Amino acid sequence: MNKIIAALDGMDFKKSLKVLKPIHDKIHAIKINHPLLSHISDYKKEGYKVFADLKLHDIPNTVEKVIEWLIEQKVDMTTIHYDVGENCLERISILRVHIKLLLVTHLTSLKSDTLKQKEIYKTLTYNGNHPYNHYDLIISPADLITFKEYDPHNRFKKYCPGIRLEDRKDDQLRTATPQEAIKNGADYLIIGRPLWENSIECFL
């Protein structure tokens, strides 16, 4: 199974098609954000699954309307910030049959906050009828081992940014190699700059 989601951050549409062409059949999806939203239909015509990384964090009505628009555009997945709260997640949960909704907990670009993260993981993995149970996660690969303590049976699919072949001084603080991430439970690897700087075989 292809586990790589190619992040197109900072690229224009023409450049993105050029770099994607050689790896078209080796990736699971592409990740875009606001500058490339106008090209969703173009990417779909090229046969790509589209992940619109919007980190939605607003009142329930606004979040719902944005997701409905994404569904109309045939987007395959998008991100919701954990802090939108239970009411919002309950309201939009019906839309999950049309689009995969991923919860963003603690950004990979932020330093660890162990107490906060553990409290989030405890809430996420509560066994009752809880709205958080219905969503998969965006999670730093550095947090996978800790999360495993709360989700030993892998009920949640885990999508991991911050994948690096080596330690590098950039905007991602809590990173791991692809091998470490997969070993520790990552289901999908979200990779940007390192993917374009190296052969994709380094990440397979």
C-alpha positions as CSV (number, residue, x, y, z in Angstrom):
1,M,0.0,0.0,0.0
2,N,1.3,3.5,-0.9
3,K,1.8,5.3,2.4
4,I,3.2,8.6,1.1
5,I,1.2,11.9,0.9
6,A,3.2,14.4,-1.1
7,A,3.0,17.9,0.3
8,L,3.0,20.6,-2.3
9,D,3.5,23.6,0.1
10,G,5.1,26.6,-1.6
11,M,4.7,25.3,-5.1
12,D,2.7,26.7,-8.0
13,F,0.5,24.4,-10.1
14,K,2.8,23.9,-13.1
15,K,5.8,23.1,-10.9
16,S,3.7,20.7,-8.8
17,L,2.6,18.7,-11.9
18,K,6.2,18.5,-13.0
19,V,7.6,17.1,-9.8
20,L,4.6,14.8,-9.2
21,K,4.7,13.1,-12.6
22,P,7.6,10.7,-11.9
23,I,6.0,9.5,-8.6
24,H,2.4,9.5,-9.6
25,D,1.9,5.8,-9.0
26,K,4.0,5.7,-5.8
27,I,2.0,8.0,-3.6
28,H,-1.3,7.8,-1.8
29,A,-2.4,11.4,-2.2
30,I,-1.2,15.0,-2.5
31,K,-1.5,17.7,0.2
32,I,-2.4,21.2,-0.8
33,N,-3.4,24.3,1.1
34,H,-5.1,27.6,0.2
35,P,-2.9,28.8,-2.8
36,L,-3.7,25.6,-4.8
37,L,-7.4,25.2,-3.9
38,S,-8.4,26.7,-7.3
39,H,-6.7,23.7,-9.0
40,I,-8.5,20.9,-7.1
41,S,-10.4,19.8,-10.3
42,D,-7.1,19.8,-12.3
43,Y,-5.5,17.5,-9.8
44,K,-8.5,15.2,-9.8
45,K,-8.4,15.0,-13.6
46,E,-4.8,13.9,-13.3
47,G,-5.9,11.0,-11.0
48,Y,-4.7,12.3,-7.6
49,K,-6.4,12.0,-4.3
50,V,-6.5,15.5,-2.8
51,F,-5.9,16.3,0.8
52,A,-6.8,20.0,1.5
53,D,-4.9,20.8,4.7
54,L,-7.0,23.7,6.0
55,K,-6.8,23.0,9.8
56,L,-10.4,24.3,10.1
57,H,-11.0,26.1,13.4
58,D,-14.2,28.2,13.5
59,I,-17.8,28.2,14.6
60,P,-19.7,25.0,13.7
61,N,-21.7,26.6,10.9
62,T,-18.6,27.9,9.2
63,V,-16.7,24.7,9.5
64,E,-19.7,22.8,8.1
65,K,-20.1,25.1,5.1
66,V,-16.4,24.8,4.2
67,I,-16.5,21.0,4.4
68,E,-19.6,20.9,2.2
69,W,-17.8,23.1,-0.4
70,L,-14.8,20.7,-0.3
71,I,-17.1,17.8,-0.8
72,E,-18.6,19.5,-3.9
73,Q,-15.0,19.9,-5.2
74,K,-14.5,16.1,-4.7
75,V,-11.7,16.6,-2.1
76,D,-10.8,13.3,-0.4
77,M,-9.7,14.6,3.0
78,T,-9.2,17.7,5.1
79,T,-8.1,18.7,8.6
80,I,-10.0,20.0,11.5
81,H,-8.4,21.5,14.6
82,Y,-9.0,19.5,17.8
83,D,-10.0,22.7,19.6
84,V,-13.2,23.2,17.5
85,G,-14.8,21.1,20.3
86,E,-17.3,18.4,20.7
87,N,-20.3,20.3,19.4
88,C,-18.7,21.1,16.1
89,L,-17.4,17.5,15.7
90,E,-20.9,16.1,16.4
91,R,-22.5,18.5,13.9
92,I,-20.1,17.7,11.0
93,S,-19.8,13.9,11.7
94,I,-22.5,13.1,9.2
95,L,-20.2,14.5,6.5
96,R,-17.6,11.8,7.1
97,V,-19.3,9.5,4.6
98,H,-18.3,11.9,1.8
99,I,-14.8,13.1,3.0
100,K,-12.2,11.9,5.4
101,L,-11.8,14.3,8.3
102,L,-8.5,14.3,10.2
103,L,-8.0,15.9,13.6
104,V,-5.0,18.1,14.2
105,T,-3.8,17.9,17.8
106,H,-0.4,19.3,18.6
107,L,1.5,20.8,15.6
108,T,4.8,19.2,14.7
109,S,6.3,22.7,14.5
110,L,5.6,23.2,18.3
111,K,7.7,22.0,21.2
112,S,6.3,19.1,23.1
113,D,3.8,19.8,25.8
114,T,3.5,16.4,27.5
115,L,0.8,17.1,30.0
116,K,-1.5,18.8,27.4
117,Q,-0.8,16.1,24.8
118,K,-1.6,13.3,27.2
119,E,-4.8,15.0,28.2
120,I,-5.8,15.2,24.6
121,Y,-4.9,11.6,23.9
122,K,-6.9,10.5,26.9
123,T,-10.0,12.4,25.6
124,L,-9.5,11.1,22.1
125,T,-9.4,7.5,23.1
126,Y,-12.2,7.5,25.6
127,N,-14.2,4.2,25.0
128,G,-17.7,5.6,25.3
129,N,-19.9,7.1,22.6
130,H,-17.7,10.1,22.1
131,P,-17.4,12.3,18.9
132,Y,-13.6,12.2,18.9
133,N,-13.8,8.4,18.3
134,H,-14.9,8.9,14.7
135,Y,-11.9,10.8,13.4
136,D,-8.4,9.9,12.4
137,L,-5.4,11.9,13.4
138,I,-2.6,14.2,12.3
139,I,0.1,13.4,14.7
140,S,3.8,14.1,15.0
141,P,5.9,11.0,14.5
142,A,7.7,11.9,17.7
143,D,4.4,11.4,19.6
144,L,3.5,7.9,18.2
145,I,5.0,5.9,21.1
146,T,3.2,8.0,23.7
147,F,-0.1,7.8,21.8
148,K,0.3,4.0,21.6
149,E,-0.2,3.8,25.3
150,Y,-3.7,5.2,24.9
151,D,-4.6,3.4,21.6
152,P,-2.9,0.0,21.9
153,H,-5.3,-1.6,19.4
154,N,-4.7,1.0,16.7
155,R,-8.3,2.2,16.4
156,F,-7.1,5.5,15.0
157,K,-5.4,5.9,11.6
158,K,-2.3,8.1,12.1
159,Y,-1.1,10.6,9.4
160,C,2.4,11.9,10.2
161,P,4.1,15.1,9.0
162,G,7.6,15.9,10.1
163,I,9.3,13.1,8.2
164,R,13.0,13.6,7.7
165,L,15.9,11.4,6.5
166,E,18.2,13.2,8.9
167,D,18.0,15.9,11.6
168,R,17.7,19.3,10.0
169,K,17.2,22.8,11.4
170,D,13.9,23.9,9.9
171,D,10.4,24.7,11.0
172,Q,9.6,21.1,12.1
173,L,10.8,20.4,15.7
174,R,9.4,16.9,16.4
175,T,10.5,14.7,13.5
176,A,11.4,11.1,12.7
177,T,12.8,9.1,9.8
178,P,10.2,7.2,7.7
179,Q,11.5,3.9,9.1
180,E,11.0,5.1,12.7
181,A,7.6,6.5,12.0
182,I,6.3,3.3,10.3
183,K,7.9,1.1,13.1
184,N,6.1,3.3,15.8
185,G,2.7,3.0,14.1
186,A,2.3,5.6,11.4
187,D,-0.2,4.7,8.7
188,Y,0.7,7.5,6.3
189,L,3.7,9.8,5.9
190,I,3.1,13.4,4.9
191,I,6.3,14.5,3.2
192,G,7.2,17.9,1.6
193,R,10.7,19.3,1.0
194,P,12.6,16.1,1.8
195,L,10.6,14.2,-0.9
196,W,11.6,16.7,-3.6
197,E,15.3,16.7,-2.5
198,N,15.7,12.9,-2.5
199,S,14.6,9.9,-4.4
200,I,11.2,8.6,-3.3
201,E,12.7,5.2,-2.8
202,C,14.4,6.6,0.3
203,F,10.9,6.8,1.9
204,L,9.3,3.6,0.7
